[in-house]
């Protein structure tokens, strides 16, 4: 599968000595860490890749949650001679977040987010996602400076350590320039807080020698006018190649120099535990346009003028993203692109432009200036829009190029990406030369795009590193790229993605031997043992960029296009508990590779066995990952397919029996929960839970768990209200979930969902048609999610046919009360249009009702099916009609209850909702969801009862 020049560690576990050392590190850390520790083949392989084209299998994976734990990991790794790599989100593109030593992953302990008075500053822990920080700042019309395209996924720790920038950030607003304070842990265990005078004074006393050495480096550099000029020139444009040598020029106090050297050091000098940013304005008025040009040269000239000589502005043109024609071709099928297509020729690039301003009048004036400038440079079509939805849609396309462009590559190939910058005044010719270089070296499939106001271009291409000659081809290209960018243009070989392994061999070529030697001295001063991320940023091996390269064997056509970018991970309820979508795909690929090659059958067997729980059992199969993925990859669908493959004859027979006896199963399930409810009247709820937990342990988790939040449902409604002449009719299907499981008791005397729906329909003047003999009627989704597609098709198809008949061949609409049921029924053929409760309640019932009372505040959870049906605005509209304030659970994506997984794998539900209480504001006593099982799981972990949306609306409109 692999050629000889590729290091065999690409897909193999660590060498025995490293593996043994990893086990010893794990033993040293037992009892000292709150987070998990992994040395097994499955989990170490799962953490072997980041978003780059490199893979290294760690000897041990540890989750860290405090500075004390960081120190403990440093001590254990030092004792066993293993290096440490710290990892935040793993969106790194240059291989700086992978290792064959100790991989220390940020756990939940680093989620501090503190907005200072006036929002002029914000203090953040390294595990905060950038977009979440900006969301918190939005009410103040502020944001942090760095704005990478991966901001919905990447975390502050990675942003600081890579000095990441982005769309509007330019040079002036990166971490280096907007950081007010940094808190770090050095390799000797010392904590330094640059914002704490006592900490700084103590550091000066105990690390006088280190500070004197830094002062000496500063004096040496300042005495060399040629070197000072080089450093100043290199940082006029975006530059993340090597260490931040500008710290030695910009600052004189060695403590300030030390803190700024940490920025962009890629985890090679110390650990960043906290940062305070000076925030920047986020003007509320914005106009966006995707502007086509007849050719790259005219686009380049327009951008040069818009760039304002490289001076960053916050009013006027604040972003201009160059997108070449080949890149546009990968997204032409997307709806927001449709208005642009008539204006594109075979060579037309486009520029995505934002004009921002503090008020509408200024915005109009600045937009007019931009229109005039673009017209003078030959723009084919200019259409600025202030519509926020269109702006988001266009920027989502741009932010997704890394993944969508990667998805355009041939299956089975690896995606390669580079990120370069040149002086802005040479952008027009730089674009042309980059295209010629790529084509000349056989990367005709490459696409170019980038943050053009900063002269920063990204390009990505593909290659199959299992084929002979591919690594040599990439090596030749990399050397030519270094010569073009670093030498001919005097630019940056890595503008914002960090040096990593990808550019480490070319740092000296870009900076020269004098500056390069200075960087080695900095590394030795901070980390003389080479403990932290050795080989990253600086590396004596001139071939390191073509070692440890990923291979991407075909494994499943549903996921073969995945580039392992990790954009999916924030949406996954099992991420950091077991596996994320990216990791499920990576492990599936490795299992398939081992199956085909026949090598190491024992390792394959171990991976297959362990994948049952981590990969299959604890996947919610909610497919929210597909909403985060720019190309819509449904990892959950792949997992459902793998579940089906593992189902034996006995399991299929049991599923068939259940499908044939659905009514009895429903009665038994409801009866079992009712029995638990009754038991709680004489036995305390904790005792009931302890009994069932014991039974689960004794039966290998085959007995479902019974929690105090789970209540028996009302069963099927006895009958629909009597029809009355002249009233509109609706077909109502009470889902099996709402029939079997009821809502927790509240102080408001709420009705169960089926009763509430019938009351609302009567109140709004609807006649109701319901299926006869509801017991056992099911959409089939429970069978589908468990890996029984045949039974799902039989059960769901039968129900859809019955509903179609009741709807009079589609004349009447069908409404159901569970989002999961509505989504699944829509996938079956039939005449009846199926509406979910949110959609129907908002459009058809709310206008016919009179709200008589409101809650002060209600919490809202958007379950996974509701998100996939894009029902969030509908649910929130109804909630706002019933409450003065709505609090959306921002920390919960899928709640992890996943049908009945909350009964059999309650740890998934607990993990997915572990931050829910923090989303509940004071005075909030009730929450809503559109799935009864989700409401049960949320009720248990959010601290307040969650009920159905219909139940709340019925209460609020009750006469």
MIGU-654075 format. One record per residue (C-alpha): residue in one letter; x, y, z. Coordinates in steps of 0.05 Angstrom, whole numbers, plus 32768, in hexadecimal, padded with zeros to 4 digits. Each point is the difference from the previous one (the first is absolute). Last residue first. Layout:
BEGIN
AXYZ ...
! end
This chain:
BEGIN
X7B67825A8234 X803F7FD57FF6 X802E80227FCE X80407FFE802A X7FF07FBA801B X7FF27FE47FBA X804080217FE6 X802A7FE08037 X7FE47FBA7FF4 X800780087FB5 X804B800F8008 X800A7FC08027 X801D80038046 X8043800B8021 X80058001804C X803880298020 X80467FEC8017 X801E7FF77FBB X80157FB7800B X7FC27FD7800F X7FCE802D7FDD X802E80017FC3 X7FFE7FB57FF9 X7FB47FFE8008 X7FF580397FCF X802B7FDB7FCD X7FD37FC3800A X7FC2802B7FF4 X801880207FC0 X7FEE80487FED X80248020803B X7FEB80338034 X801D801A8042 X7FE280168041 X801380238041 X802B80397FE8 X800880348037 X804B80037FF8 X80187FEF7FBB X80097FB87FE8 X803C7FF97FD0 X80317FEE8038 X7FD37FC68014 X80097FE37FBA X804C7FF88007 X80007FB4800A X7FC97FF57FCD X80267FD67FCD X80277FDB8036 X7FC37FED8029 X7FDA7FE97FC2 X803C7FD57FEA X80087FE48047 X7FB87FE97FFD X80137FC87FD0 X7FC57FCF8005 X7FC7802E8014 X801B80417FE3 X80117FD77FC2 X7FB57FF57FF8 X7FF180347FCA X804180277FFC X800680198048 X804180217FEA X7FE580478009 X801380127FB9 X801C80478000 X800380168048 X802C803B8016 X7FD380367FE1 X7FC17FEA8024 X7FD380387FE7 X7FE6802F8035 X7FBE80227FEC X7FE4803C8026 X7FBA801B800B X7FE27FBB7FF7 X7FC97FDC7FD9 X800380277FBE X804B7FFE8005 X7FFE7FB48004 X7FD67FFD7FC1 X8031802C7FDA X803B7FD9801C X7FE47FBF7FE5 X7FF4801E7FBC X804580207FFC X80227FBE8012 X7FDA7FD67FCE X80387FF57FCE X7FE97FB87FF4 X80467FE88012 X7FFD802B803E X7FBD7FE48014 X801B7FBA7FF5 X803B800E802E X7FD9801F8039 X7FFA804B8007 X7FFC800C804B X7FDB803D801A X8000801C8046 X7FC4802A8015 X7FFF80438023 X7FCC802B8025 X7FC97FCF7FEE X7FC4801B7FDB X7FB580048006 X7FC280077FD4 X801D7FF77FBB X7FC680017FCF X80027FCA7FCA X7FF080007FB6 X8043801F7FEA X80257FCC802B X7FDD7FC47FE1 X80107FFD7FB6 X8046801C7FF3 X80207FFC8045 X7FDF7FC08019 X80087FDD7FBD X804B800D7FF7 X80107FF28049 X7FD57FC18001 X80227FE17FC4 X7FDA7FFE7FBE X7FF97FC47FD3 X7FE5800B7FBA X7FD47FC37FF0 X80067FE37FBA X80327FCA800F X80497FEC7FF8 X80287FF88040 X803780318014 X7FCE8033801B X7FEC7FCD8035 X80468002801E X8001804B8008 X7FBB8003801F X800F7FC78030 X8041801F8018 X7FDD80438009 X7FCC7FE2802D X7FB880198002 X7FE57FEA7FBD X7FD880287FCD X7FE17FE67FBF X7FE480307FCD X7FBE7FF27FDE X7FF77FFB7FB5 X803C7FD27FFD X7FDF7FC17FE5 X7FC48009802E X802B800E803C X7FE87FC18022 X80197FD77FC4 X804480228002 X80037FF4804B X7FF37FB67FF5 X80357FFC7FCA X80328025802B X7FF37FD0803A X800C7FC27FD6 X803F801E7FE2 X801B80108044 X7FF77FB9801A X80197FDC7FC2 X803980307FF1 X801780008049 X7FFD7FB48002 X802C7FFC7FC2 X802F8036801A X80117FDC8042 X803F80248017 X7FEA801C8043 X7FF280457FE3 X7FD27FE37FCB X7FD77FD68030 X7FF3803D802D X7FEF80297FC2 X7FC97FD27FE9 X7FC880347FFE X7FDA7FDA8035 X7FB87FE8800C X80037FCD8038 X7FC4801A8026 X7FDC80317FD2 X7FC47FD27FF3 X7FDE802F7FCF X802980377FE0 X7FEC80478013 X7FD680357FDD X7FF680428025 X7FD080387FF1 X80218043800B X7FE4803D8022 X803D801D8023 X7FE87FE98045 X7FF17FBA7FE5 X80457FFB7FE2 X801F801B803F X7FDB7FCE802D X80137FC77FD2 X804980158001 X7FFF8008804C X7FE37FBB8009 X80357FE17FD3 X803880298023 X7FED7FF28048 X7FDA80388020 X80228034802D X7FEA800D8047 X802F803B8009 X80277FE9803D X80237FCA7FD7 X7FFE7FB57FFB X80317FE17FD0 X7FE77FF47FB9 X7FE77FBE7FE6 X801F7FC67FDB X7FDA7FC97FDC X7FCE80287FD7 X802F803A7FF5 X80357FD07FE6 X7FCE7FD97FD5 X7FEF803F7FDA X7FBA801E8004 X7FEC80037FB6 X7FD080397FF1 X7FDD80067FBD X7FE480467FF8 X7FBB801A7FEE X7FE580467FF4 X7FBD8010801F X7FBF80087FD9 X7FD97FC98022 X80187FE78043 X80277FC1800F X7FFC7FE08044 X804180028025 X80337FC97FEF X7FFE7FBF8026 X801E7FDC803B X804380237FFB X80387FCD7FFD X802A7FF7803F X800580368034 X804B7FF88009 X80287FE28039 X8032802D8020 X804C80047FF8 X80208037802B X800B7FD2803C X802B7FD37FD5 X7FF57FB87FEB X803A7FDF7FDE X7FF27FCB7FCC X80177FB8800F X80347FE77FCE X803A80258022 X80287FC08009 X7FC97FDE8027 X801E80088046 X801580487FF3 X7FBB80137FE6 X7FDE7FDF803B X802B8029802F X7FED803F7FDB X7FB77FED8004 X80047FF8804B X802880408009 X7FCD80277FD7 X7FC67FE6802A X80278012803F X800D80467FE7 X7FB580087FF1 X7FEB7FF08048 X7FD47FC18006 X7FB68005800F X7FE780337FCD X803D7FF37FD6 X7FE77FB97FF3 X7FC3801C7FDB X802C80277FD0 X802B7FC27FF6 X7FC27FD87FF0 X7FEA80357FCF X80437FFC7FDD X7FF87FB57FF9 X7FB880087FE8 X801480317FCA X80347FD07FE7 X7FD37FC38004 X7FC680237FDD X802E80187FC9 X801E7FBB7FF7 X7FBA7FE17FFD X7FEA80327FCB X803F7FF67FD8 X7FF77FB67FF9 X80167FF57FB8 X803880328004 X80167FE38042 X80027FBA7FE2 X802880197FC5 X80318023802F X80087FBF8027 X800D7FDA7FC0 X803280347FE9 X80247FFA8043 X80017FB47FFA X801980017FB9 X803A802D8012 X8003804C7FFE X804780177FF4 X7FF480197FB9 X7FC280278018 X802980248034 X803380117FCA X7FC8801F7FD6 X7FE78028803C X804880188009 X800580177FB8 X7FBE80268008 X801B8021803E X803E80177FDA X7FD380287FD2 X8030802A7FD4 X7FDE80417FEE X8036801F7FD4 X800E803C802D X7FFB7FD3803D X7FDF8024803A X7FBA7FEB7FEB X80197FB97FF1 X801A7FFA8047 X7FB9800A8017 X7FF87FB97FE5 X7FD97FEA803E X80217FBB7FFE X80058005804C X80427FDC7FFC X800D7FDF8043 X7FF07FB97FEB X802380027FBD X8045801F8004 X80147FFE8049 X7FD77FC48014 X80087FD27FC3 X804180207FE9 X80257FDB8037 X7FF47FBD7FDE X801280177FBA X803F80248017 X80167FC28028 X7FF37FD27FC5 X8027802E7FD2 X803A80018031 X80017FB58003 X7FFC7FFB7FB4 X804180277FF9 X800580047FB4 X7FCB7FE37FD2 X8005803C7FD1 X7FB680057FF2 X7FE87FF78048 X8037802D801B X7FEC80387FD0 X7FB67FF68012 X800F8005804A X802A803E7FF3 X7FC980227FD8 X7FCC7FF08036 X802F801D8034 X800780417FD9 X7FB480047FF3 X7FEE7FF58049 X803580338013 X7FE480367FD3 X7FBA7FF08019 X801780078049 X80127FC6802D X7FF97FEC8049 X7FF180368033 X802980377FDF X7FCC80067FC8 X7FC37FD68012 X7FCB80367FF6 X801D80167FBD X7FF280477FE9 X8043801C8015 X80237FC87FDA X7FE7800A7FB9 X803480347FEB X80357FCB800F X802680077FBF X80047FB57FF5 X800080087FB4 X7FBE7FDA7FF8 X7FF17FEE7FB7 X7FFF7FB5800F X7FC8800A8033 X7FC17FE37FE1 X80287FD97FCD X801C7FD68039 X80487FEB800B X802C801A7FC8 X80478007801A X801780468014 X804B7FFD800C X801B8035802F X804880177FFB X802E7FEE803A X803B80197FD7 X7FFF80307FC5 X800880408028 X80367FE0802C X802E7FFB7FC3 X803280378014 X80087FE18044 X801E8036802D X7FBC80158019 X7FE68041801B X7FB580118000 X7FEE7FBA8018 X80377FCE8007 X7FFA7FFE804B X7FBA8010801A X801480118047 X80357FD68025 X803D80167FD8 X80297FFE8041 X801780487FFA X7FB9801A7FFA X7FFC804C8009 X804980127FF4 X800B7FC87FCE X7FC580167FD6 X801880488000 X80467FEA7FEC X7FE37FD97FC6 X7FDB803E7FEA X803F802A8000 X80227FCD7FD3 X7FC8800B7FCE X8007804B8004 X804A7FFB7FEE X7FF77FC87FCD X7FCD80247FD4 X7FB7800B800E X7FDD7FDE7FC6 X80337FCB7FEF X800B7FF3804A X7FB77FF3800C X7FFB7FD07FC5 X80087FBC8024 X7FCB80158034 X7FCC80107FCB X7FD27FC38003 X80147FE98045 X7FDD80398023 X800E80467FE4 X7FBE80208013 X7FC080087FD8 X8002804C7FFB X803080187FCA X802B7FC27FF7 X803280067FC7 X8002804B800E X801780317FCA X8041801A7FE4 X7FE17FF77FBB X80397FDC7FDD X80207FE2803E X7FCA7FEC8032 X7FC67FF67FD1 X801E7FE67FC0 X803B7FDB801F X7FD67FE08036 X7FCC7FEB7FCC X80367FDF7FD6 X80187FD9803D X7FB97FEC8011 X7FF37FE97FB8 X803C7FD38000 X7FEC7FE18043 X7FB97FF67FE9 X80187FDA7FC2 X802F7FD7802B X7FC67FED802E X7FD57FEC7FC5 X80367FD77FDD X7FE27FBC800E X7FB680018014 X7FE67FFA8048 X8008804A8007 X7FC5800E7FD2 X8002804A7FF1 X7FD2803B8008 X8001804C7FFA X7FF6803C802B X801080497FFA X7FFE80398030 X801480467FEE X8012803A802F X800F80447FE2 X7FE0801D803F X7FC4801E7FDC X7FFE7FBE7FD8 X7FEC7FD28038 X80007FC17FD6 X7FEC7FD47FC6 X80257FD17FD1 X7FEA7FBB7FE8 X802C7FC67FEE X7FE87FCC7FCD X803880127FD1 X80337FE98033 X80327FE37FCF X803C80298012 X7FF880327FC8 X7FB6800A8010 X800F80148048 X8039802F7FEC X7FD680217FCA X7FC7800E8030 X802F801D8033 X8021802D7FCB X7FBC801C7FEC X7FEB80108047 X80438020800F X7FFB802D7FC3 X7FC18021801A X80177FFF8049 X804080277FF7 X7FEB803E8026 X7FE57FD48037 X80457FE58013 X7FFB7FB47FFB X7FDE7FCC802B X7FFB7FB58002 X7FD27FCA801B X80077FB87FEB X7FCF7FC77FFD X80057FB77FEE X7FC37FD27FFD X80107FB68000 X7FE67FD37FCA X7FD17FC48005 X7FC780227FDD X801580327FCB X7FFF80488019 X7FC080297FFF X7FF57FF2804A X804080268010 X7FE3803D7FDF X7FC27FF8802A X802A7FF6803F X8031803A7FFB X7FCD80287FD9 X7FCF7FFF803B X800F80458019 X7FF4801D7FBB X7FBD7FDD7FF8 X7FEB80138047 X801480477FEE X7FCE80017FC6 X7FC87FE3802B X800E802E803A X7FFC803D7FD2 X7FC07FE67FE1 X7FE07FF78045 X801780458017 X7FE080257FC6 X8029803F7FF7 X800E7FEF7FB8 X803480197FCF X7FF67FEE7FB7 X803B800E7FD3 X80077FDD7FBD X803A7FF97FCF X803280268029 X802D80277FD0 X80308024802E X7FDB80437FFE X7FBF7FDB8010 X801F7FE3803F X801780438019 X7FBD80217FF3 X7FDA7FC88023 X80308005803B X7FF6804B8008 X7FB47FF67FFC X80057FCC8037 X80278030802C X7FCA80367FF8 X7FC77FD0800D X80237FE2803C X800D8045801D X7FB680117FFC X7FEB7FBD801D X802B8005803E X80407FE3801F X801B7FE87FBD X80137FC07FDB X800E7FF07FB7 X800B7FB67FF5 X801A7FE47FBE X80037FBB7FE1 X802C80067FC2 X7FF27FD67FC3 X802D7FDF7FCC X7FEA7FFC7FB8 X802A7FD57FD1 X7FCB7FD47FDF X7FCE80388004 X7FD38011803A X7FCA80357FFC X7FC47FD37FF5 X80167FD5803D X7FFE80388034 X7FB67FFF8012 X80047FB3800B X803A80008031 X7FD48005803E X7FDD7FBF7FEB X803D7FD37FFF X80107FDB7FC0 X803780307FEC X80287FEC803E X803A7FD87FE3 X8001802C7FC1 X800D803E802A X80437FE28014 X80137FF67FB7 X7FED80487FF1 X802C801E8036 X7FE4801A8042 X8020803F801D X7FE280148043 X7FFA804A800E X7FF180148048 X7FFB80428026 X7FEC802E7FC6 X7FE7803E8024 X80048009804B X802C7FD4802C X8040800D7FDA X80447FDC7FFC X803780247FD9 X801E7FD47FCA X800680397FCF X7FB6800C8001 X7FF17FB87FED X7FC680167FD3 X8032801A7FCD X80277FBE7FFE X7FBE7FDA7FFF X7FEA80237FC0 X80437FF17FDF X7FFB7FB68013 X7FBA7FFA7FE4 X8017801F7FBF X803A7FCF7FFC X7FD77FC38011 X7FD180097FC4 X7FBA80187FED X7FEE80108048 X7FC67FE5802A X7FE980238040 X7FE27FDA803A X7FE180398028 X7FF4800F8049 X7FE6803E8024 X80088009804B X7FE4802A8039 X800A7FE68046 X804A80138005 X80297FCC8024 X8033802B8023 X803F7FDF801D X800B7FDC8042 X804080068029 X800B7FB7800E X800F7FDE8042 X80207FBB7FFB X80007FC2802C X80247FBD8007 X803580067FCA X80317FC68006 X804B80097FF3 X803580097FCB X7FEF7FCE7FC8 X7FB480068003 X7FFB80207FBC X802D803C8010 X7FCF80317FDF X7FF98029803E X80317FE88034 X803580307FE6 X7FD080378015 X80017FEC8049 X804D7FFA8000 X800980437FDF X7FD380228033 X80287FDF8038 X804180157FDE X7FEB80498004 X8016801F7FBE X7FC77FF07FD0 X7FF280077FB5 X80437FE77FE9 X800A7FBF8025 X7FB47FF37FFD X800680077FB4 X80247FBD8002 X7FBD7FDD8007 X801C7FB97FF7 X80027FDC7FBD X7FD3800F7FC5 X7FBF801F8017 X8001803D7FD4 X7FC9802F7FE9 X801F803D7FDF X8027803A801D X801D7FCB802D X80387FE97FD2 X801580487FF2 X80098010804A X80287FC0800B X802D800C7FC4 X800D80498015 X80137FEA8046 X802F7FCB7FE3 X802380347FD4 X800580318039 X80237FCD802D X800980208045 X7FB57FF8800D X80077FB57FF5 X80397FF78032 X7FDE802C8034 X7FC07FD87FFB X80257FBE8005 X80248019803E X7FBF80168020 X7FE67FBA7FF3 X803D7FE38023 X7FF7802F803A X7FB77FEB8005 X80147FB78004 X8035800F8035 X7FD08029802A X7FCE7FC88002 X7FF17FFE804C X8000804A800E X7FE280197FBF X7FCB7FC98005 X7FEC80178045 X7FF980477FE7 X7FD57FEA7FC5 X7FD37FD5802C X7FF780398031 X7FF180317FC8 X7FC97FD37FE4 X7FF0800E7FB7 X803C7FDA7FE5 X7FEC7FC28025 X803B7FD08005 X7FF77FB98019 X80417FD9800C X7FFD7FB57FF4 X80477FFA7FE6 X7FE57FFA7FBA X7FDD80438003 X7FB6800B8010 X7FE1803E7FE3 X7FCF8039800E X7FFC80367FCC X7FE880488003 X7FEA80387FD3 X80037FDB7FBE X7FEA80297FC4 X804280057FDA X801C7FBA8008 X7FB97FE27FFE X7FF2801B7FBA X7FDF80447FF5 X803680287FDD X80187FCC7FCE X7FBE7FF57FDB X7FC67FEC802C X7FC980057FCD X7FFF7FBA7FE3 X80307FDA802D X803780078033 X80207FC88027 X803B800E802D X800B7FB57FFE X80057FF6804C X7FCD8036800E X7FCD7FE67FCF X800D7FB88016 X7FF1800F8048 X7FC4802B7FEC X7FDC7FC77FDF X7FEF7FEE7FB9 X7FBB7FE77FEE X7FD180397FEC X803F802A7FF5 X80197FD37FC7 X8005803B7FD0 X802D80238032 X7FE880408021 X8037801B802D X7FEE8045801C X7FCE7FEE8037 X7FBB801C7FF7 X7FD7803D8014 X7FBB801B7FF1 X7FEE7FF9804A X7FC97FCD7FF3 X80327FDB7FD3 X80337FF38036 X7FE37FBD8018 X7FF87FEA7FB8 X804880157FF3 X80197FD38037 X7FD57FC77FE7 X801B80097FB9 X80477FF9801A X7FF37FBE8024 X801580048049 X80317FC88014 X803B8030800B X7FDD80268037 X7FEA80477FF0 X80038045801F X7FDC80377FDA X801180497FFA X7FDD80407FE9 X7FBE7FDD8011 X7FEB803D8029 X800F7FDC8041 X802A7FC17FF1 X7FE27FC47FDD X80157FC08022 X80017FBE7FDB X80237FC68022 X7FF97FBD7FDC X80437FE08013 X7FE87FCA802F X7FD77FDC7FCB X803B7FDA7FE4 X803B80177FD6 X80247FC57FE1 X80477FEC8016 X801E7FD27FCB X803C7FDE801E X80317FE37FCD X7FF37FEC7FB7 X7FE780477FF3 X7FCA80287FDE X7FE98048800A X803680247FD7 X7FF37FDD7FBF X7FFA803D7FD3 X7FB580097FFC X7FEC80028049 X7FB57FF6800A X80117FD3803B X7FCF8023802E X8032800C803A X803C7FD28001 X80408003802A X803A7FD57FE7 X802E7FE18033 X80427FDA7FF5 X800F7FBE8020 X803E7FF0802A X7FDC7FDA8037 X800F80308039 X7FF6803D7FD4 X7FBC7FE77FEA X7FEB7FF58048 X801980448017 X7FE080257FC6 X7FBF7FDB800A X7FFF8014804A X800F80487FEF X7FC680037FCF X7FD47FDF8034 X801180368032 X7FF080347FCB X7FBB7FE37FF9 X7FD37FD47FD5 X802C7FD07FD9 X7FE97FC57FD7 X80357FCC7FF2 X80117FD97FC1 X803A7FCF8002 X80327FE57FCF X7FE4802F7FCB X7FF57FE87FB9 X801C80327FCF X7FDA80177FC2 X800E803A7FD1 X7FD780207FC8 X7FE58035802F X7FBD80048022 X801A7FD8803C X80107FB78001 X80157FCB8033 X7FC8800B8033 X7FD57FC67FE8 X803F7FD67FFA X800E8009804A X7FB77FF18010 X7FFD7FBE7FDA X80457FE4800F X7FF98008804C X802B80328026 X7FCA80308017 X7FFA802C803E X7FBE80228010 X7FF980418025 X80038010804A X804B7FF58001 X802D7FEE803C X7FE07FBD8013 X80247FDC7FC8 X8036802D7FE4 X803C7FD5800E X7FDD7FC37FE4 X7FEE80257FC0 X804980177FF8 X80157FB78009 X7FD07FEA7FCA X801B80357FD1 X80477FE9800E X7FEB7FBA7FEC X7FE3801B7FBF X803E80287FF4 X802C7FC38009 X7FD27FD57FD6 X800080317FC5 X7FC1802A7FFC X7FC47FE47FDB X80037FFB7FB5 X7FDC802A7FCB X803080377FEF X80347FE1802E X801B7FDE7FC2 X802280407FEB X7FF2800E7FB7 X803D7FF77FD4 X7FF37FB57FF9 X7FBE80067FDC X7FC07FEF8023 X7FC67FD07FF2 
! end
